[in-house]
């Protein structure tokens, strides 16, 4: 579904992404974890085609279609993005519009400009929006201005917008970072349900490792723009996590076997200094 090959991104002298290679299959729910500045959000922006990589980068494909390659974003990016729902920490709602009209903006790619500007969406899309709002638990807020919603409700509206978009992939960039614990749990349960029941591929960046372990079967840990761990969330030992997060503070990252002893089912397969893929650990 998503394939990243030799992805690099540099801001000035800072290497935000450093030779990232990653494959995410259809129907997976994957957590991107790591400290602030580790490259999680930058990776998601590149997956969605919102940012272009360095020229010395390989292709990034989504559903077999090239999103970008060698620093050039595909000329078909609008067509590709139509199947990708991007969920932001800041919600990206039009606050003066009603919740219903915000959700209906998910139909933008298949709706004429005059219909969008006049909010004269077709009956089929209005029904789809109603179903989406019901699915995420905000049906009762349809006529309210988006500005009146709580943070958790705004994020659920953003997810409903992705459903109206008919997204096959959801890329969620720290969707619960600004939410209280209960709202965070609700949002993660909705994403998990969409993944399990509808088969939507979900990639979600998180600071909260406990949520990653609870809702995602696979985790990709980044530090200083590099993948330090790629495998089951059950393999995220406290010692390994400490090393991943400490490495972002400037200390060297060393993968020691002692840290992996907490997950004995994989112990014999690990070799020091290697980064492991999900397929290797299964």
N, C-alpha and C positions, 0 to 999 in steps of 0.2 A: 504493500500500500504506500508506504513512505520509505524512500531509500536516499540516504545521504552519503556521498562519497568524497572524501578528502576536502571537507568544507573548512575554509579559512576566512576569518574576518579580522581586520586590523583597524583600530581607531588610533591614528597617530603612531605612537610607539607601543601601544597596548594591544596585545594579541587576545581579542575577545573570544575567538574560536580558533582552535589549533588542531588542524588535521582531523576533524571529526568524521567518523564513519559509523553509520547507524542504519539498521533496517527494522522497520515496524510493520508487522503483518496486519492484514485485514482483521478487524474485530478485537484487536488488543486494546487494553487500557494500561497506559504506561505513565509512570510518574517521573518527571525530571526533578531531581533534587540537587541541592548544593547551596553554598552560602551566597549572599548578595554579591553580584559581580562575577559569578562563576561562569556565566554564559547561557543560562536557561532561557531568559527572555530573548536574547539575541538569536538563539537557535530556533525558537518558535517563529520569530519574525522572518527568518530565512525560509523556514518550511512553508510559510504562507505567501511568500513572494513579496513581503512588505519591505524587505531589505535585500540589497545585492551583496554577494560575497566578494572576496578578493579575486583577482583574475586567476591566480594559481589555485583554483578550486575545481573539483570534479562536478559532475552533474548531481542535481537534487531533483528527484522525481516523485510524483504523487499520483498513484493509480496508473503508473506507466507513462504519464505525461511529464515532460520536462518543465519544472518550475523555473529553474535557472541553471546556468552552467558557465564556468569561467568568468564570473562576475557580470553576466548579462541575463537579465530577467526575460523570460519567454514573451514573445509577442502575443501569445494566447493566454496570458495570465488571467484576464478577466473571466474567460471560459473556465479555467481551472479553479479559480477562487469561488466560482458559483457552487462548487461542491464541498467547500471548506468553510466551516463556521469557526470564527475566531472570537474567543471570549476574553475580554480584557479585565484587569483589576479595577479599572475606572468605569466599567460598564458600557461606555460609549453609547448612551441613549440620548435622544433629542428631548431634553427635559420639558420643553413647552408643549410637546405632542402628547396625545393620550397613550396609555400603555398599549392599547390595541394597535394604533398606528405605528408605534415603534416596532412591535412584533411583525407587523405587515411589511416593514422595510426589508425583511428577509426575502421578500419576493422581488426585490429590485432588479435582479439580473434577468428576469423573464417578464418584466412589466414595462410598458412604454413610459417615457419621461413625463408626458402630460398626466397620466394616471397617478404617477408617484407624486408630482407636484400638487395635484388636486386631491390626493388621497382617495381617488375613486378606484379602489382595488376591486377586482372581480369577486363574485360570490364564492367561487371555489377557494380562493386564497383567504377570504374572510372566514370561511368554515375551517380551513386549515389553521388559521391563527387562533380561533376559538378552541380548537382541539389541543393546540400546543399550550395555550395558557392553562387549560384544564389539567394537562399532563404535568405541568410543573407547579401547580397549586396556586395560581394567581388569577383565576377566572373572574373573581369578584372585583378585580382592580381594573378591568378593561377600559372603563370610561374615565378613569382618573388620569390626571397629568402625571407624567413620569417623575417629575420633581417631588411629588408627594410620597413616593415609595421609600421604604427602608432600604438599606444596603442589600440585604438578602433578597428582597423582592425585586430590586433592580437587576441583580445578577440572574435571577430566575427568568426575568423578562428577556435578558440577553440570550439565555439558553433557548427560550421559546422562539426567538427571532431566528436562531440557527436551525430550529426544526422547520419553520416555515421556508427557510432557504433550501430545505431538503438536503442538508449536509450529510455526506457520507463520512466525513472526518470532522472532529471538533478539536481545535487547538486552544487550550485554556491556559492563559498566562497569569499565574497567581490569582485565580478567581476568588480565593477565600482570604487573601492577605489582609483585607480591611474589614472583615466580617467578624461578628461575635461567634463564640463556639457553637451555639445552636444553629445559627444561620449557615455556618461553615459546614456543619454536618448535613443540613438539608440540601445544600448545593452539591456536595460530594455524593450524596445518595441519589440525587437526580442524574448526575453524570454516570454513575455506576449502573443505574437502571437502564439508561439509554444504551449503554454499552452492552449489557447482558440481554435485554429484551429486544432491542432494535438492531443490534449488531454494528452500531456506530463505533468507528475507531476513535479512541480518545487519547490525546496526549495532554497531560496536565502538569504544569510546573508548580511545585509546592515548597514552602519553607518547613511545613509541619510534617516531619517524618512519620509520626504516628498515623496521620491520615493516609499517607502513601502506603503504609503497611496494611491498613485496614481495607482500603478500597482498590488498590492496584496490585496485580499479580507480579508486575515487573517494574523495576526501577532502573533509571539511568542517572548515575551521579556524576556531576561535572565539577571540576575545580580548575581555575585558571584557564578556562576555555577548552579543557581536555576531558575526555570521558575516563573516569577513574574506576567505575564499576558499572557493569551492565548485566543484570541477572534478576533472579527472583527477589522480591522484597523480603522474603524469609531469610535471605542471606545477608541482610543489613545488620551485622552485629554492632554492638555499641562501640567496640574498639575500632572497627572499620569506619564507622561514621565519624568517630573522633578524628581519625587520620584525614578523612576527606575534608572535613570542615577546618581542621588546623592547617592543612596545606594551602588553603585560600589566604591565610594570614601571613604567608611568606615562608612558612616552615616546609621543608621538603616532604613530598609524599612518598612513603615507603610502604608497600603492601607486604606485611609480615604474616607468616603462617599462623603465628600465635593469635592474631585477631580472627582468623578464620576457623579456629578450633571451636568457636561457639556455634558453628553450623557444620557438624561432623559429616552430614550426608554429602557434602561437597569437598571435604578436606583433602581427600586423596587426589582430586582432579586439579587442584590449584598449584601453580608454579609461581614463585616469587617474581614480581616485576611485570606480570602479564595483565592485560585487560581482557575480561572474559565476556563473551556474548551470551545472550539468553539461550541460544540453541546449544551451546557447549555445556550449559549447566543442567540441561534436561536429559 
